[in-house]
Amino acid sequence: MSAISSPCIKVCVIDPASRLCQGCGRTLQEIAQWSRFSEAERLAIMATLDERLNPPRGGQGPRRSA
């Protein structure tokens, strides 16, 4: 059995404004269903996480520190 791809960095704090995990950028629903998603679904979600955490030009959302 192969390992499940995951963006988790073990910083599990949900931002109250964006409702995203400040560590990985996933929603609570995505986190809860992660093991049920196909690998393709997980990869598609992971492709959006950087933009969720670092929205362009003044957008709302948690910022991951560099």
PyMOL Python script that loads the backbone (N, CA, C, O; Angstrom):
from pymol import cmd

cmd.read_pdbstr("""\
ATOM      1  N   MET A   1       0.844  -1.178   0.000  1.00  0.00           N
ATOM      2  CA  MET A   1       0.000   0.000   0.000  1.00  0.00           C
ATOM      3  C   MET A   1       0.890   1.242   0.000  1.00  0.00           C
ATOM      4  O   MET A   1       1.829   1.335   0.791  1.00  0.00           O
ATOM      5  N   SER A   2       0.603   2.173  -0.864  1.00  0.00           N
ATOM      6  CA  SER A   2       1.421   3.383  -0.954  1.00  0.00           C
ATOM      7  C   SER A   2       0.889   4.454  -0.002  1.00  0.00           C
ATOM      8  O   SER A   2      -0.275   4.428   0.398  1.00  0.00           O
ATOM      9  N   ALA A   3       1.756   5.382   0.347  1.00  0.00           N
ATOM     10  CA  ALA A   3       1.385   6.468   1.254  1.00  0.00           C
ATOM     11  C   ALA A   3       0.436   7.443   0.552  1.00  0.00           C
ATOM     12  O   ALA A   3       0.509   7.643  -0.661  1.00  0.00           O
ATOM     13  N   ILE A   4      -0.432   8.026   1.327  1.00  0.00           N
ATOM     14  CA  ILE A   4      -1.369   9.022   0.799  1.00  0.00           C
ATOM     15  C   ILE A   4      -0.663  10.366   0.745  1.00  0.00           C
ATOM     16  O   ILE A   4      -0.053  10.782   1.730  1.00  0.00           O
ATOM     17  N   SER A   5      -0.736  11.050  -0.384  1.00  0.00           N
ATOM     18  CA  SER A   5      -0.175  12.395  -0.506  1.00  0.00           C
ATOM     19  C   SER A   5      -0.924  13.323   0.437  1.00  0.00           C
ATOM     20  O   SER A   5      -2.150  13.274   0.532  1.00  0.00           O
ATOM     21  N   SER A   6      -0.175  14.165   1.130  1.00  0.00           N
ATOM     22  CA  SER A   6      -0.797  15.096   2.065  1.00  0.00           C
ATOM     23  C   SER A   6       0.038  16.367   2.172  1.00  0.00           C
ATOM     24  O   SER A   6       1.268  16.311   2.189  1.00  0.00           O
ATOM     25  N   PRO A   7      -0.642  17.521   2.245  1.00  0.00           N
ATOM     26  CA  PRO A   7       0.068  18.785   2.424  1.00  0.00           C
ATOM     27  C   PRO A   7       0.267  19.134   3.900  1.00  0.00           C
ATOM     28  O   PRO A   7       0.824  20.187   4.210  1.00  0.00           O
ATOM     29  N   CYS A   8      -0.173  18.276   4.806  1.00  0.00           N
ATOM     30  CA  CYS A   8      -0.135  18.574   6.241  1.00  0.00           C
ATOM     31  C   CYS A   8       1.297  18.834   6.709  1.00  0.00           C
ATOM     32  O   CYS A   8       2.211  18.058   6.428  1.00  0.00           O
ATOM     33  N   ILE A   9       1.469  19.949   7.432  1.00  0.00           N
ATOM     34  CA  ILE A   9       2.766  20.271   8.019  1.00  0.00           C
ATOM     35  C   ILE A   9       2.661  20.290   9.545  1.00  0.00           C
ATOM     36  O   ILE A   9       3.541  20.809  10.230  1.00  0.00           O
ATOM     37  N   LYS A  10       1.580  19.721  10.064  1.00  0.00           N
ATOM     38  CA  LYS A  10       1.337  19.583  11.502  1.00  0.00           C
ATOM     39  C   LYS A  10       1.230  20.927  12.219  1.00  0.00           C
ATOM     40  O   LYS A  10       1.642  21.063  13.370  1.00  0.00           O
ATOM     41  N   VAL A  11       0.669  21.919  11.521  1.00  0.00           N
ATOM     42  CA  VAL A  11       0.312  23.209  12.103  1.00  0.00           C
ATOM     43  C   VAL A  11      -1.197  23.321  11.891  1.00  0.00           C
ATOM     44  O   VAL A  11      -1.662  23.964  10.950  1.00  0.00           O
ATOM     45  N   CYS A  12      -1.940  22.689  12.776  1.00  0.00           N
ATOM     46  CA  CYS A  12      -3.392  22.538  12.586  1.00  0.00           C
ATOM     47  C   CYS A  12      -4.142  23.619  13.347  1.00  0.00           C
ATOM     48  O   CYS A  12      -4.579  23.418  14.480  1.00  0.00           O
ATOM     49  N   VAL A  13      -4.284  24.780  12.695  1.00  0.00           N
ATOM     50  CA  VAL A  13      -4.999  25.915  13.256  1.00  0.00           C
ATOM     51  C   VAL A  13      -5.924  26.444  12.170  1.00  0.00           C
ATOM     52  O   VAL A  13      -5.471  26.794  11.081  1.00  0.00           O
ATOM     53  N   ILE A  14      -7.221  26.503  12.465  1.00  0.00           N
ATOM     54  CA  ILE A  14      -8.185  26.987  11.480  1.00  0.00           C
ATOM     55  C   ILE A  14      -8.350  28.495  11.633  1.00  0.00           C
ATOM     56  O   ILE A  14      -8.683  28.986  12.712  1.00  0.00           O
ATOM     57  N   ASP A  15      -8.115  29.223  10.550  1.00  0.00           N
ATOM     58  CA  ASP A  15      -8.299  30.663  10.526  1.00  0.00           C
ATOM     59  C   ASP A  15      -9.797  30.951  10.557  1.00  0.00           C
ATOM     60  O   ASP A  15     -10.523  30.472   9.686  1.00  0.00           O
ATOM     61  N   PRO A  16     -10.292  31.734  11.552  1.00  0.00           N
ATOM     62  CA  PRO A  16     -11.734  31.960  11.651  1.00  0.00           C
ATOM     63  C   PRO A  16     -12.325  32.749  10.480  1.00  0.00           C
ATOM     64  O   PRO A  16     -13.498  32.570  10.155  1.00  0.00           O
ATOM     65  N   ALA A  17     -11.549  33.603   9.850  1.00  0.00           N
ATOM     66  CA  ALA A  17     -12.067  34.403   8.739  1.00  0.00           C
ATOM     67  C   ALA A  17     -12.170  33.586   7.451  1.00  0.00           C
ATOM     68  O   ALA A  17     -13.211  33.589   6.794  1.00  0.00           O
ATOM     69  N   SER A  18     -11.112  32.899   7.098  1.00  0.00           N
ATOM     70  CA  SER A  18     -11.104  32.155   5.830  1.00  0.00           C
ATOM     71  C   SER A  18     -11.614  30.730   5.992  1.00  0.00           C
ATOM     72  O   SER A  18     -12.024  30.102   5.016  1.00  0.00           O
ATOM     73  N   ARG A  19     -11.593  30.213   7.230  1.00  0.00           N
ATOM     74  CA  ARG A  19     -11.987  28.839   7.543  1.00  0.00           C
ATOM     75  C   ARG A  19     -11.055  27.825   6.886  1.00  0.00           C
ATOM     76  O   ARG A  19     -11.463  26.710   6.560  1.00  0.00           O
ATOM     77  N   LEU A  20      -9.801  28.228   6.696  1.00  0.00           N
ATOM     78  CA  LEU A  20      -8.768  27.354   6.146  1.00  0.00           C
ATOM     79  C   LEU A  20      -7.747  27.040   7.227  1.00  0.00           C
ATOM     80  O   LEU A  20      -7.510  27.850   8.123  1.00  0.00           O
ATOM     81  N   CYS A  21      -7.150  25.867   7.138  1.00  0.00           N
ATOM     82  CA  CYS A  21      -6.052  25.528   8.033  1.00  0.00           C
ATOM     83  C   CYS A  21      -4.883  26.439   7.694  1.00  0.00           C
ATOM     84  O   CYS A  21      -4.507  26.566   6.528  1.00  0.00           O
ATOM     85  N   GLN A  22      -4.311  27.067   8.701  1.00  0.00           N
ATOM     86  CA  GLN A  22      -3.191  27.982   8.470  1.00  0.00           C
ATOM     87  C   GLN A  22      -1.913  27.235   8.111  1.00  0.00           C
ATOM     88  O   GLN A  22      -0.989  27.826   7.552  1.00  0.00           O
ATOM     89  N   GLY A  23      -1.848  25.960   8.420  1.00  0.00           N
ATOM     90  CA  GLY A  23      -0.673  25.174   8.080  1.00  0.00           C
ATOM     91  C   GLY A  23      -0.681  24.687   6.646  1.00  0.00           C
ATOM     92  O   GLY A  23       0.308  24.830   5.927  1.00  0.00           O
ATOM     93  N   CYS A  24      -1.819  24.099   6.223  1.00  0.00           N
ATOM     94  CA  CYS A  24      -1.844  23.469   4.900  1.00  0.00           C
ATOM     95  C   CYS A  24      -2.785  24.128   3.900  1.00  0.00           C
ATOM     96  O   CYS A  24      -2.635  23.927   2.695  1.00  0.00           O
ATOM     97  N   GLY A  25      -3.747  24.909   4.371  1.00  0.00           N
ATOM     98  CA  GLY A  25      -4.657  25.599   3.457  1.00  0.00           C
ATOM     99  C   GLY A  25      -5.931  24.844   3.125  1.00  0.00           C
ATOM    100  O   GLY A  25      -6.758  25.332   2.355  1.00  0.00           O
ATOM    101  N   ARG A  26      -6.099  23.654   3.701  1.00  0.00           N
ATOM    102  CA  ARG A  26      -7.316  22.889   3.415  1.00  0.00           C
ATOM    103  C   ARG A  26      -8.473  23.347   4.302  1.00  0.00           C
ATOM    104  O   ARG A  26      -8.268  23.932   5.366  1.00  0.00           O
ATOM    105  N   THR A  27      -9.690  23.068   3.839  1.00  0.00           N
ATOM    106  CA  THR A  27     -10.881  23.310   4.644  1.00  0.00           C
ATOM    107  C   THR A  27     -11.055  22.142   5.607  1.00  0.00           C
ATOM    108  O   THR A  27     -10.449  21.085   5.429  1.00  0.00           O
ATOM    109  N   LEU A  28     -11.884  22.339   6.625  1.00  0.00           N
ATOM    110  CA  LEU A  28     -12.170  21.241   7.553  1.00  0.00           C
ATOM    111  C   LEU A  28     -12.793  20.055   6.819  1.00  0.00           C
ATOM    112  O   LEU A  28     -12.486  18.903   7.126  1.00  0.00           O
ATOM    113  N   GLN A  29     -13.663  20.333   5.854  1.00  0.00           N
ATOM    114  CA  GLN A  29     -14.295  19.256   5.081  1.00  0.00           C
ATOM    115  C   GLN A  29     -13.243  18.478   4.288  1.00  0.00           C
ATOM    116  O   GLN A  29     -13.283  17.248   4.249  1.00  0.00           O
ATOM    117  N   GLU A  30     -12.309  19.181   3.661  1.00  0.00           N
ATOM    118  CA  GLU A  30     -11.245  18.501   2.917  1.00  0.00           C
ATOM    119  C   GLU A  30     -10.388  17.652   3.841  1.00  0.00           C
ATOM    120  O   GLU A  30     -10.025  16.527   3.499  1.00  0.00           O
ATOM    121  N   ILE A  31     -10.061  18.192   5.019  1.00  0.00           N
ATOM    122  CA  ILE A  31      -9.248  17.439   5.967  1.00  0.00           C
ATOM    123  C   ILE A  31      -9.979  16.168   6.387  1.00  0.00           C
ATOM    124  O   ILE A  31      -9.388  15.089   6.412  1.00  0.00           O
ATOM    125  N   ALA A  32     -11.270  16.295   6.719  1.00  0.00           N
ATOM    126  CA  ALA A  32     -12.059  15.158   7.179  1.00  0.00           C
ATOM    127  C   ALA A  32     -12.201  14.077   6.110  1.00  0.00           C
ATOM    128  O   ALA A  32     -12.222  12.889   6.432  1.00  0.00           O
ATOM    129  N   GLN A  33     -12.298  14.475   4.852  1.00  0.00           N
ATOM    130  CA  GLN A  33     -12.531  13.522   3.766  1.00  0.00           C
ATOM    131  C   GLN A  33     -11.256  13.104   3.037  1.00  0.00           C
ATOM    132  O   GLN A  33     -11.320  12.327   2.084  1.00  0.00           O
ATOM    133  N   TRP A  34     -10.108  13.603   3.468  1.00  0.00           N
ATOM    134  CA  TRP A  34      -8.861  13.426   2.729  1.00  0.00           C
ATOM    135  C   TRP A  34      -8.580  11.976   2.352  1.00  0.00           C
ATOM    136  O   TRP A  34      -8.218  11.696   1.209  1.00  0.00           O
ATOM    137  N   SER A  35      -8.738  11.067   3.279  1.00  0.00           N
ATOM    138  CA  SER A  35      -8.404   9.666   2.984  1.00  0.00           C
ATOM    139  C   SER A  35      -9.397   9.017   2.024  1.00  0.00           C
ATOM    140  O   SER A  35      -9.105   7.965   1.455  1.00  0.00           O
ATOM    141  N   ARG A  36     -10.552   9.623   1.839  1.00  0.00           N
ATOM    142  CA  ARG A  36     -11.554   9.088   0.906  1.00  0.00           C
ATOM    143  C   ARG A  36     -11.382   9.611  -0.515  1.00  0.00           C
ATOM    144  O   ARG A  36     -11.921   9.031  -1.458  1.00  0.00           O
ATOM    145  N   PHE A  37     -10.635  10.703  -0.678  1.00  0.00           N
ATOM    146  CA  PHE A  37     -10.409  11.252  -2.008  1.00  0.00           C
ATOM    147  C   PHE A  37      -9.475  10.347  -2.797  1.00  0.00           C
ATOM    148  O   PHE A  37      -8.633   9.652  -2.229  1.00  0.00           O
ATOM    149  N   SER A  38      -9.636  10.366  -4.106  1.00  0.00           N
ATOM    150  CA  SER A  38      -8.680   9.657  -4.963  1.00  0.00           C
ATOM    151  C   SER A  38      -7.376  10.453  -4.979  1.00  0.00           C
ATOM    152  O   SER A  38      -7.346  11.622  -4.593  1.00  0.00           O
ATOM    153  N   GLU A  39      -6.322   9.817  -5.422  1.00  0.00           N
ATOM    154  CA  GLU A  39      -5.035  10.520  -5.520  1.00  0.00           C
ATOM    155  C   GLU A  39      -5.156  11.719  -6.452  1.00  0.00           C
ATOM    156  O   GLU A  39      -4.581  12.772  -6.177  1.00  0.00           O
ATOM    157  N   ALA A  40      -5.895  11.577  -7.550  1.00  0.00           N
ATOM    158  CA  ALA A  40      -6.083  12.688  -8.484  1.00  0.00           C
ATOM    159  C   ALA A  40      -6.807  13.851  -7.809  1.00  0.00           C
ATOM    160  O   ALA A  40      -6.457  15.010  -8.032  1.00  0.00           O
ATOM    161  N   GLU A  41      -7.810  13.553  -6.988  1.00  0.00           N
ATOM    162  CA  GLU A  41      -8.529  14.611  -6.270  1.00  0.00           C
ATOM    163  C   GLU A  41      -7.613  15.299  -5.265  1.00  0.00           C
ATOM    164  O   GLU A  41      -7.634  16.524  -5.143  1.00  0.00           O
ATOM    165  N   ARG A  42      -6.814  14.523  -4.549  1.00  0.00           N
ATOM    166  CA  ARG A  42      -5.878  15.110  -3.581  1.00  0.00           C
ATOM    167  C   ARG A  42      -4.872  16.018  -4.287  1.00  0.00           C
ATOM    168  O   ARG A  42      -4.595  17.121  -3.815  1.00  0.00           O
ATOM    169  N   LEU A  43      -4.330  15.564  -5.405  1.00  0.00           N
ATOM    170  CA  LEU A  43      -3.353  16.371  -6.151  1.00  0.00           C
ATOM    171  C   LEU A  43      -3.983  17.654  -6.681  1.00  0.00           C
ATOM    172  O   LEU A  43      -3.342  18.705  -6.686  1.00  0.00           O
ATOM    173  N   ALA A  44      -5.236  17.575  -7.128  1.00  0.00           N
ATOM    174  CA  ALA A  44      -5.929  18.767  -7.632  1.00  0.00           C
ATOM    175  C   ALA A  44      -6.128  19.789  -6.512  1.00  0.00           C
ATOM    176  O   ALA A  44      -5.943  20.987  -6.726  1.00  0.00           O
ATOM    177  N   ILE A  45      -6.501  19.326  -5.331  1.00  0.00           N
ATOM    178  CA  ILE A  45      -6.660  20.229  -4.186  1.00  0.00           C
ATOM    179  C   ILE A  45      -5.308  20.817  -3.802  1.00  0.00           C
ATOM    180  O   ILE A  45      -5.190  22.022  -3.578  1.00  0.00           O
ATOM    181  N   MET A  46      -4.291  19.967  -3.727  1.00  0.00           N
ATOM    182  CA  MET A  46      -2.961  20.448  -3.331  1.00  0.00           C
ATOM    183  C   MET A  46      -2.433  21.500  -4.299  1.00  0.00           C
ATOM    184  O   MET A  46      -1.658  22.368  -3.896  1.00  0.00           O
ATOM    185  N   ALA A  47      -2.833  21.441  -5.562  1.00  0.00           N
ATOM    186  CA  ALA A  47      -2.381  22.427  -6.550  1.00  0.00           C
ATOM    187  C   ALA A  47      -2.951  23.817  -6.264  1.00  0.00           C
ATOM    188  O   ALA A  47      -2.419  24.811  -6.758  1.00  0.00           O
ATOM    189  N   THR A  48      -4.023  23.900  -5.475  1.00  0.00           N
ATOM    190  CA  THR A  48      -4.647  25.194  -5.175  1.00  0.00           C
ATOM    191  C   THR A  48      -4.208  25.787  -3.839  1.00  0.00           C
ATOM    192  O   THR A  48      -4.517  26.943  -3.549  1.00  0.00           O
ATOM    193  N   LEU A  49      -3.499  25.020  -3.027  1.00  0.00           N
ATOM    194  CA  LEU A  49      -3.245  25.429  -1.646  1.00  0.00           C
ATOM    195  C   LEU A  49      -2.333  26.641  -1.510  1.00  0.00           C
ATOM    196  O   LEU A  49      -2.574  27.487  -0.649  1.00  0.00           O
ATOM    197  N   ASP A  50      -1.305  26.750  -2.324  1.00  0.00           N
ATOM    198  CA  ASP A  50      -0.407  27.899  -2.221  1.00  0.00           C
ATOM    199  C   ASP A  50      -1.164  29.202  -2.464  1.00  0.00           C
ATOM    200  O   ASP A  50      -0.960  30.185  -1.751  1.00  0.00           O
ATOM    201  N   GLU A  51      -2.029  29.209  -3.460  1.00  0.00           N
ATOM    202  CA  GLU A  51      -2.797  30.421  -3.752  1.00  0.00           C
ATOM    203  C   GLU A  51      -3.813  30.707  -2.641  1.00  0.00           C
ATOM    204  O   GLU A  51      -4.082  31.866  -2.328  1.00  0.00           O
ATOM    205  N   ARG A  52      -4.371  29.658  -2.051  1.00  0.00           N
ATOM    206  CA  ARG A  52      -5.290  29.862  -0.925  1.00  0.00           C
ATOM    207  C   ARG A  52      -4.577  30.527   0.244  1.00  0.00           C
ATOM    208  O   ARG A  52      -5.119  31.438   0.871  1.00  0.00           O
ATOM    209  N   LEU A  53      -3.375  30.078   0.533  1.00  0.00           N
ATOM    210  CA  LEU A  53      -2.629  30.605   1.672  1.00  0.00           C
ATOM    211  C   LEU A  53      -1.957  31.931   1.368  1.00  0.00           C
ATOM    212  O   LEU A  53      -1.678  32.708   2.281  1.00  0.00           O
ATOM    213  N   ASN A  54      -1.698  32.195   0.120  1.00  0.00           N
ATOM    214  CA  ASN A  54      -1.002  33.419  -0.300  1.00  0.00           C
ATOM    215  C   ASN A  54      -1.752  34.074  -1.451  1.00  0.00           C
ATOM    216  O   ASN A  54      -1.248  34.126  -2.573  1.00  0.00           O
ATOM    217  N   PRO A  55      -2.974  34.582  -1.172  1.00  0.00           N
ATOM    218  CA  PRO A  55      -3.760  35.172  -2.255  1.00  0.00           C
ATOM    219  C   PRO A  55      -3.068  36.400  -2.847  1.00  0.00           C
ATOM    220  O   PRO A  55      -2.398  37.139  -2.126  1.00  0.00           O
ATOM    221  N   PRO A  56      -3.225  36.622  -4.145  1.00  0.00           N
ATOM    222  CA  PRO A  56      -2.569  37.759  -4.785  1.00  0.00           C
ATOM    223  C   PRO A  56      -3.183  39.094  -4.360  1.00  0.00           C
ATOM    224  O   PRO A  56      -4.397  39.205  -4.194  1.00  0.00           O
ATOM    225  N   ARG A  57      -2.342  40.089  -4.188  1.00  0.00           N
ATOM    226  CA  ARG A  57      -2.718  41.499  -4.005  1.00  0.00           C
ATOM    227  C   ARG A  57      -3.910  41.762  -3.093  1.00  0.00           C
ATOM    228  O   ARG A  57      -5.006  42.075  -3.556  1.00  0.00           O
ATOM    229  N   GLY A  58      -3.683  41.632  -1.820  1.00  0.00           N
ATOM    230  CA  GLY A  58      -4.671  42.071  -0.846  1.00  0.00           C
ATOM    231  C   GLY A  58      -5.887  41.186  -0.679  1.00  0.00           C
ATOM    232  O   GLY A  58      -6.853  41.591  -0.032  1.00  0.00           O
ATOM    233  N   GLY A  59      -5.869  39.985  -1.245  1.00  0.00           N
ATOM    234  CA  GLY A  59      -6.993  39.086  -1.049  1.00  0.00           C
ATOM    235  C   GLY A  59      -7.064  38.610   0.385  1.00  0.00           C
ATOM    236  O   GLY A  59      -6.099  38.746   1.137  1.00  0.00           O
ATOM    237  N   GLN A  60      -8.184  38.059   0.764  1.00  0.00           N
ATOM    238  CA  GLN A  60      -8.362  37.567   2.122  1.00  0.00           C
ATOM    239  C   GLN A  60      -7.857  36.138   2.228  1.00  0.00           C
ATOM    240  O   GLN A  60      -7.975  35.353   1.287  1.00  0.00           O
ATOM    241  N   GLY A  61      -7.299  35.814   3.371  1.00  0.00           N
ATOM    242  CA  GLY A  61      -6.835  34.455   3.614  1.00  0.00           C
ATOM    243  C   GLY A  61      -5.627  34.472   4.520  1.00  0.00           C
ATOM    244  O   GLY A  61      -4.941  35.487   4.640  1.00  0.00           O
ATOM    245  N   PRO A  62      -5.371  33.348   5.155  1.00  0.00           N
ATOM    246  CA  PRO A  62      -4.213  33.280   6.037  1.00  0.00           C
ATOM    247  C   PRO A  62      -2.923  33.302   5.229  1.00  0.00           C
ATOM    248  O   PRO A  62      -2.889  32.838   4.089  1.00  0.00           O
ATOM    249  N   ARG A  63      -1.883  33.832   5.812  1.00  0.00           N
ATOM    250  CA  ARG A  63      -0.587  33.889   5.148  1.00  0.00           C
ATOM    251  C   ARG A  63       0.345  32.911   5.845  1.00  0.00           C
ATOM    252  O   ARG A  63       0.458  32.915   7.071  1.00  0.00           O
ATOM    253  N   ARG A  64       1.000  32.087   5.072  1.00  0.00           N
ATOM    254  CA  ARG A  64       2.005  31.187   5.631  1.00  0.00           C
ATOM    255  C   ARG A  64       3.314  31.943   5.708  1.00  0.00           C
ATOM    256  O   ARG A  64       3.757  32.523   4.716  1.00  0.00           O
ATOM    257  N   SER A  65       3.940  31.943   6.882  1.00  0.00           N
ATOM    258  CA  SER A  65       5.208  32.655   7.006  1.00  0.00           C
ATOM    259  C   SER A  65       6.308  31.941   6.254  1.00  0.00           C
ATOM    260  O   SER A  65       6.346  30.712   6.192  1.00  0.00           O
ATOM    261  N   ALA A  66       7.199  32.726   5.686  1.00  0.00           N
ATOM    262  CA  ALA A  66       8.288  32.175   4.877  1.00  0.00           C
ATOM    263  C   ALA A  66       9.402  31.629   5.724  1.00  0.00           C
ATOM    264  O   ALA A  66      10.394  31.129   5.193  1.00  0.00           O
TER     265      ALA A  66
END
""", "prot")
cmd.dss("prot")
cmd.show_as("cartoon", "prot")
cmd.util.cbc("prot")
cmd.orient("prot")
